[in-house]
Amino acid sequence: MVKLDTGRFYSKLGASYQPGVLTKVVLAAEEFKRQGKKIIGLTGGMYDEESFPWREVKEIFSEAPEEDWRVMLQYGGTTGYQPLREELSKWMKTHGIEVDPYKELMITTGSQEALDLASRIFLDPGDVVLVGSPTYLSALSAFKAREPDIRVVRLDDEGMVPQDLRRVVREVEGEGKMVKLLYVIPSFQNPTSTMLPMERRREILEIAGEHDFLILEDNPYGYICFEGEMPTPLKGLDKEKRVLYTSTFSKIVSPGMRIGWLCAHQEFIMKMAEAKSTTIISNSLPSQYAASKLFQRGVVDKQIEKMRQVYRKKRDVMLEALERYFPPQARWNTPKGGLFLWVEFPPHLNMTELLMEAVERGVAYIPGSNFFTTETHHHIRLNYSHPSTEDIVEGIKILGELVSEKLSP
Ligand SMILES: Cc1ncc(COP(=O)(O)O)c(C=O)c1O
């Protein structure tokens, strides 16, 4: 018998998937747990477990009549459960976006599927895609799978800088290429939690119109604002239908339900539905059914209000702990919404390398390097939505001690 040589079978794309630092941390954390040690995770954008609307979901299922169960246990359409699309389009209208629920909207398996579908439909190897620097790591992974030419646009304290966007677009066009897609997270950006002001939103749309490229707007965090309301999404300002918009239940109701959505020009929706049908024939119907009822019963809005308060309190606990335990060389922002804090250290401190040492001491974070396309290792992203307030304080204390040791002469 020939010994199986696993490497022999991979496609070029398959071979390119490598377990990243995150997978390694998850494995290390699992091993620690098996040994009975505790790891405080200041890592993923996970939901506060005390706050799930589980009673409401339970009630929806226990009240469902037989005719609804017949629908829920059957196959569904690829673009999603129609009553959910109708509820969503009504709800989005109250947040500044008008879309036709039958032609311009599809349900996705979280926003991540929308990012993957957009990559599959629009990107060929070498196509130019623009992203903010830093940006959401799994969007980068979705794009990279298509081997595009990724160019970065500068962010400042207010998110993507339109002037820099103009510079990058001119540079690309100067090379005789065209920009195909701009990926942007305007509201409480991941990882920096910056909020793009209204004027910048308008200017970015204007640039896209002048240079004829598409915008992929990702908005998982915008609804979680601690002060005031989220500015209108780019999609709400878009008269030419060049914005593809995605959002998700994951940060406002439940990530486990895997409910996301994508709004786009009806021709794009048709293409994406076709692409989706080769992997996910239809999304889980029970999950979509519950989501539609949660909208109908006003639970989504109540949940958003609740999460704003829960996360605001946790943000404050983390800010206070940072003041207390982090060394003066560290700088961080004060997010006005979302789930993350972004911390910068002096450039010589390699926070990617330090991660395993932190895990051994009982705390994990996401190294900032995962969000850059260049070798940049002196930032970290901290999550405050998932850990308890006690764990936030304890985790920041452990991490503060570790970085202070490394920074002391
Ligand atoms: C910016 C951004 N986009 C998309 C996603 C994917 O979320 P989901 O697939 O759970 O909707 C996340 C998750 O953390 C995110 O931060």
The ligand as a Tripos MOL2 file, in Angstrom:
@<TRIPOS>MOLECULE
LIG
   16    16     1     0     0
SMALL
NO_CHARGES

@<TRIPOS>ATOM
      1 C1        -16.1160   43.4170   10.3300 C.3       1 LIG1
      2 C2        -16.7370   42.0600   10.3780 C.ar      1 LIG1
      3 N1        -17.3670   41.5890    9.3120 N.ar      1 LIG1
      4 C3        -17.9350   40.3810    9.2970 C.ar      1 LIG1
      5 C4        -17.8940   39.5650   10.4070 C.ar      1 LIG1
      6 C5        -18.5140   38.2100   10.3210 C.3       1 LIG1
      7 O1        -19.5550   38.0620   11.1920 O.3       1 LIG1
      8 P1        -20.6890   36.9810   11.0430 P.3       1 LIG1
      9 O2        -20.3260   36.0620    9.9410 O.co2     1 LIG1
     10 O3        -20.7670   36.3210   12.3530 O.co2     1 LIG1
     11 O4        -21.9060   37.7700   10.7090 O.co2     1 LIG1
     12 C6        -17.2410   40.0110   11.5720 C.ar      1 LIG1
     13 C7        -17.1420   39.1490   12.7480 C.2       1 LIG1
     14 O5        -16.5110   39.3890   13.7210 O.2       1 LIG1
     15 C8        -16.6480   41.2930   11.5470 C.ar      1 LIG1
     16 O6        -15.9970   41.7890   12.5990 O.3       1 LIG1
@<TRIPOS>BOND
     1     1     2 1
     2     2     3 ar
     3     2    15 ar
     4     3     4 ar
     5     4     5 ar
     6     5     6 1
     7     5    12 ar
     8     6     7 1
     9     7     8 1
    10     8     9 2
    11     8    10 1
    12     8    11 1
    13    12    13 1
    14    12    15 ar
    15    13    14 2
    16    15    16 1
@<TRIPOS>SUBSTRUCTURE
     1 LIG1         1 GROUP 0 **** ****
